[in-house]
């Protein structure tokens, strides 16, 4: 199945994806998926389209909202599902039932962006240390560390 066929099947099965599936270059498909529709689209990509490999999950801070981009692979084609996440309600569901390896990427979302991954099994923090300050998320654009603030104040003294 080529990129055009994947795009067509996604748009036929999910009307809300009309004009949301973009083929940016050969073997690269990007899809903007509403948060409330993410699970059915992921299930379809996994079960019907055969995207059985998770390459990564990328967290994004888009200023007005956060986002998670799920990079799924199959036969040299990368399907990227981008899901917006409101800044005032950062809850998303884990995808470890489909991809057990998602665990490490989801921990990065928690530590670095403050995204609350519902259903993620208890485990160690990653990549931040256990003594990292609570509610400090270093990949958010509005983040200023206590250390960084102290250094700026010392520069102005």
Residue frames as qw, qx, qy, qz and C-alpha x, y, z in Angstrom:
[[0.000, 0.891, 0.453, 0.000, 0.00, 0.00, 0.00],
 [0.447, 0.310, -0.010, 0.839, 1.49, 3.36, -1.01],
 [0.105, -0.186, -0.369, 0.905, 1.10, 6.78, 0.63],
 [0.359, -0.057, -0.282, -0.888, -1.86, 7.81, -1.53],
 [0.593, -0.265, -0.717, -0.253, -3.75, 4.63, -0.68],
 [0.396, -0.285, -0.654, 0.578, -3.08, 5.13, 3.04],
 [0.073, 0.098, 0.111, -0.986, -4.27, 8.74, 2.82],
 [0.480, -0.141, -0.494, -0.711, -7.41, 7.70, 0.95],
 [0.571, -0.303, -0.763, 0.017, -8.26, 4.96, 3.45],
 [0.253, -0.240, -0.526, 0.776, -7.76, 7.27, 6.41],
 [0.215, 0.085, -0.034, -0.972, -9.99, 9.96, 4.91],
 [0.529, -0.171, -0.640, -0.531, -12.66, 7.44, 3.84],
 [0.571, -0.322, -0.737, 0.164, -12.85, 5.85, 7.28],
 [0.329, -0.560, -0.408, 0.642, -12.59, 9.07, 9.31],
 [0.260, 0.802, 0.389, 0.372, -14.44, 12.00, 7.74],
 [0.310, -0.939, -0.015, 0.150, -12.94, 14.41, 10.28],
 [0.621, -0.383, 0.392, 0.560, -9.52, 13.74, 8.70],
 [0.534, 0.699, 0.364, 0.305, -10.56, 15.27, 5.37],
 [0.278, 0.856, -0.114, 0.420, -7.83, 17.77, 4.48],
 [0.525, -0.771, 0.335, -0.135, -5.86, 16.71, 7.60],
 [0.880, -0.109, 0.375, 0.270, -3.72, 14.03, 5.92],
 [0.283, 0.896, -0.276, -0.202, -0.64, 15.41, 4.17],
 [0.913, 0.076, 0.148, 0.374, 1.98, 13.57, 2.17],
 [0.140, -0.926, 0.166, 0.308, 4.98, 15.86, 2.55],
 [0.208, 0.630, -0.698, -0.269, 7.42, 13.75, 0.53],
 [0.750, 0.100, -0.620, -0.208, 7.79, 10.11, -0.51],
 [0.640, -0.136, -0.718, 0.240, 7.16, 7.73, 2.39],
 [0.151, -0.105, -0.508, 0.842, 6.14, 10.52, 4.84],
 [0.283, -0.598, -0.579, -0.476, 2.54, 11.06, 5.90],
 [0.069, 0.003, -0.509, 0.858, 1.47, 13.59, 8.52],
 [0.326, -0.556, -0.674, -0.361, -2.00, 13.54, 10.05],
 [0.148, -0.255, 0.383, -0.875, -3.54, 16.08, 12.45],
 [0.455, -0.346, -0.811, -0.124, -5.79, 14.00, 14.68],
 [0.412, -0.626, 0.072, -0.658, -8.17, 15.58, 17.22],
 [0.100, -0.358, 0.808, -0.456, -7.43, 14.33, 20.75],
 [0.675, 0.027, 0.470, -0.568, -10.91, 12.84, 21.16],
 [0.879, 0.393, -0.061, -0.263, -10.45, 10.77, 17.98],
 [0.075, 0.694, -0.716, -0.029, -6.88, 9.65, 18.55],
 [0.529, -0.199, 0.808, -0.168, -7.59, 6.12, 19.86],
 [0.790, 0.427, 0.399, -0.183, -9.79, 5.01, 16.92],
 [0.514, 0.801, -0.293, -0.090, -7.29, 6.39, 14.39],
 [0.136, -0.607, 0.779, -0.078, -4.37, 4.72, 16.18],
 [0.685, 0.010, 0.699, -0.204, -6.30, 1.43, 16.38],
 [0.752, 0.619, 0.151, -0.168, -7.08, 1.62, 12.65],
 [0.301, 0.806, -0.508, -0.032, -3.47, 2.46, 11.71],
 [0.306, -0.449, 0.826, -0.148, -2.25, -0.45, 13.84],
 [0.622, 0.098, 0.747, -0.212, -4.85, -3.13, 13.11],
 [0.689, 0.626, 0.338, -0.137, -6.02, -2.37, 9.58],
 [0.425, 0.870, -0.247, -0.027, -3.19, -0.44, 7.94],
 [0.948, 0.020, -0.164, 0.273, -0.50, -2.54, 9.61],
 [0.181, 0.748, -0.373, 0.518, 1.61, 0.16, 11.25],
 [0.873, -0.397, -0.283, 0.032, 3.05, -2.16, 13.93],
 [0.676, -0.024, -0.229, 0.700, 6.29, -0.29, 14.73],
 [0.185, -0.973, -0.137, 0.027, 6.56, 2.80, 16.91],
 [0.647, 0.423, -0.173, 0.611, 9.72, 4.75, 16.09],
 [0.258, -0.008, -0.388, 0.885, 9.25, 7.59, 18.58],
 [0.116, -0.850, -0.512, -0.039, 6.85, 9.99, 20.25],
 [0.358, 0.232, -0.069, 0.902, 7.81, 13.64, 19.99],
 [0.163, -0.749, -0.510, 0.390, 6.50, 16.20, 22.45],
 [0.284, 0.442, 0.240, 0.816, 5.87, 19.71, 21.16],
 [0.096, -0.631, -0.422, 0.644, 5.15, 23.05, 22.77],
 [0.274, 0.507, 0.516, 0.634, 3.18, 25.10, 20.26],
 [0.036, 0.175, -0.211, 0.961, 2.79, 28.02, 22.69],
 [0.551, -0.188, 0.018, -0.813, -1.04, 27.99, 22.86],
 [0.947, -0.134, 0.068, -0.285, -1.16, 24.22, 23.28],
 [0.363, -0.466, 0.795, 0.140, 1.05, 21.17, 23.63],
 [0.830, 0.342, -0.224, -0.379, 1.11, 18.28, 21.17],
 [0.603, -0.330, 0.718, 0.108, 2.37, 14.74, 20.86],
 [0.621, 0.528, -0.407, -0.412, 3.47, 13.33, 17.53],
 [0.802, -0.161, 0.572, -0.056, 3.41, 9.54, 17.23],
 [0.313, 0.607, -0.611, -0.401, 5.80, 8.23, 14.57],
 [0.841, 0.028, 0.513, -0.167, 4.57, 4.86, 13.27],
 [0.125, 0.561, -0.680, -0.455, 6.44, 2.84, 10.65],
 [0.819, 0.196, 0.527, -0.118, 5.64, 0.15, 8.11],
 [0.754, 0.349, 0.423, 0.360, 7.62, -1.01, 5.06],
 [0.456, 0.081, 0.170, 0.870, 9.62, 2.21, 4.79],
 [0.126, -0.660, -0.339, -0.658, 6.60, 4.50, 5.23],
 [0.212, -0.135, -0.580, 0.775, 6.39, 6.79, 8.27],
 [0.263, -0.686, -0.529, -0.426, 2.90, 7.71, 9.46],
 [0.227, 0.047, -0.440, 0.868, 3.05, 10.66, 11.87],
 [0.303, -0.698, -0.608, -0.226, -0.06, 11.22, 13.98],
 [0.178, 0.205, -0.309, 0.912, -0.03, 14.65, 15.62],
 [0.375, -0.643, -0.666, -0.048, -2.41, 15.11, 18.53],
 [0.012, -0.597, 0.158, -0.786, -3.07, 18.54, 20.11],
 [0.527, -0.411, -0.664, 0.335, -3.18, 18.67, 23.91],
 [0.155, -0.888, -0.150, -0.406, -4.73, 21.65, 25.72],
 [0.292, 0.433, -0.533, 0.665, -2.34, 23.40, 28.14],
 [0.438, -0.369, 0.353, -0.740, -5.07, 23.48, 30.81],
 [0.887, -0.092, 0.335, -0.306, -5.82, 19.73, 30.59],
 [0.216, 0.642, -0.703, -0.216, -2.75, 17.76, 29.57],
 [0.668, -0.115, 0.709, -0.196, -4.23, 14.28, 29.95],
 [0.618, 0.385, -0.535, -0.428, -3.72, 11.69, 27.22],
 [0.945, -0.174, 0.209, -0.181, -4.00, 7.92, 27.31],
 [0.368, -0.508, 0.733, 0.264, -1.04, 5.58, 27.12],
 [0.764, 0.428, -0.297, -0.382, -0.52, 3.53, 23.96],
 [0.153, -0.492, 0.854, -0.074, 1.52, 0.80, 25.66],
 [0.762, 0.152, 0.566, -0.277, -1.23, -1.76, 24.93],
 [0.757, 0.651, 0.007, -0.065, -0.30, -1.39, 21.25],
 [0.583, 0.601, -0.369, 0.404, 3.38, -0.56, 21.65],
 [0.760, -0.561, -0.221, 0.243, 5.01, -1.64, 24.94],
 [0.612, 0.047, -0.016, 0.789, 8.08, 0.39, 23.94],
 [0.025, -0.770, -0.239, -0.591, 5.98, 3.57, 24.15],
 [0.655, -0.652, -0.306, 0.228, 6.68, 3.52, 27.89],
 [0.577, -0.253, 0.005, 0.777, 10.01, 5.34, 27.60],
 [0.140, 0.364, 0.333, 0.859, 8.68, 7.98, 25.20],
 [0.392, -0.733, -0.442, -0.338, 5.62, 8.58, 27.39],
 [0.632, -0.570, -0.243, 0.466, 7.87, 9.09, 30.42],
 [0.385, 0.039, 0.152, 0.910, 9.68, 11.79, 28.43],
 [0.145, -0.603, -0.432, -0.655, 6.32, 13.50, 27.78],
 [0.580, -0.719, -0.380, 0.049, 5.63, 13.45, 31.52],
 [0.636, -0.431, -0.079, 0.635, 9.06, 14.70, 32.62],
 [0.376, -0.021, 0.256, 0.890, 9.84, 17.22, 29.91],
 [0.131, -0.337, -0.406, -0.839, 6.38, 18.63, 29.06],
 [0.269, 0.026, 0.586, -0.764, 4.16, 17.84, 32.05],
 [0.628, 0.002, -0.468, -0.622, 1.78, 15.80, 29.92],
 [0.553, -0.215, 0.669, -0.447, -0.21, 13.41, 32.12],
 [0.452, 0.187, -0.785, -0.380, -0.19, 9.98, 30.48],
 [0.736, -0.198, 0.301, -0.573, -3.20, 8.11, 31.85],
 [0.987, 0.063, 0.035, -0.141, -2.62, 4.37, 32.35],
 [0.488, 0.622, -0.555, 0.257, 1.17, 4.58, 32.22],
 [0.851, -0.318, -0.388, 0.158, 2.53, 1.98, 34.64],
 [0.444, -0.873, 0.188, 0.068, 4.43, 3.14, 37.70],
 [0.870, 0.195, -0.004, 0.453, 8.13, 3.34, 37.06],
 [0.508, -0.397, -0.020, 0.764, 11.22, 5.49, 37.25],
 [0.216, 0.877, 0.041, -0.427, 11.36, 9.03, 35.99],
 [0.631, 0.027, 0.486, 0.603, 12.94, 9.53, 32.60],
 [0.746, 0.326, -0.320, 0.485, 15.03, 11.37, 31.57],
 [0.125, -0.754, 0.266, -0.588, 15.07, 13.68, 34.59],
 [0.304, 0.153, -0.820, 0.461, 16.46, 12.66, 37.96],
 [0.408, -0.547, -0.730, 0.031, 14.21, 11.71, 40.86],
 [0.322, -0.549, -0.356, 0.684, 15.15, 14.91, 42.69],
 [0.139, 0.296, 0.375, 0.867, 14.13, 17.19, 39.80],
 [0.190, 0.155, 0.390, -0.888, 11.80, 19.96, 41.07],
 [0.271, 0.491, 0.825, -0.072, 8.12, 19.14, 40.80],
 [0.313, 0.847, 0.409, -0.135, 6.11, 21.01, 38.12],
 [0.022, -0.762, 0.391, 0.515, 9.20, 22.18, 36.25],
 [0.817, 0.361, 0.442, 0.085, 9.08, 21.03, 32.64],
 [0.356, -0.560, 0.333, 0.670, 12.26, 22.03, 30.79],
 [0.285, 0.130, 0.681, 0.662, 10.99, 21.66, 27.20],
 [0.098, 0.838, 0.535, -0.048, 8.05, 23.98, 27.66],
 [0.403, 0.567, 0.106, 0.710, 8.73, 27.32, 26.03],
 [0.274, -0.821, -0.007, -0.501, 7.63, 29.25, 29.11],
 [0.862, -0.404, -0.213, 0.218, 9.89, 27.30, 31.49],
 [0.169, 0.777, -0.414, 0.443, 12.51, 29.10, 33.52],
 [0.768, -0.175, -0.552, 0.272, 14.51, 26.99, 35.92],
 [0.513, -0.845, -0.090, 0.122, 15.26, 28.15, 39.43],
 [0.686, -0.271, 0.229, 0.635, 18.95, 28.02, 38.52],
 [0.374, 0.454, 0.392, 0.707, 18.42, 30.08, 35.37],
 [0.191, -0.895, -0.283, -0.287, 16.39, 32.71, 37.26],
 [0.635, -0.700, 0.021, 0.326, 19.07, 32.97, 39.95],
 [0.625, -0.024, 0.313, 0.715, 21.79, 33.40, 37.33],
 [0.184, 0.677, 0.377, 0.604, 19.81, 36.16, 35.57],
 [0.384, -0.904, -0.178, -0.065, 19.26, 38.01, 38.87],
 [0.686, -0.493, 0.146, 0.515, 22.98, 37.78, 39.67],
 [0.517, 0.304, 0.363, 0.713, 23.86, 39.21, 36.22],
 [0.010, -0.788, -0.306, -0.533, 21.68, 42.28, 36.89],
 [0.590, -0.748, -0.214, 0.216, 23.07, 42.94, 40.39]]
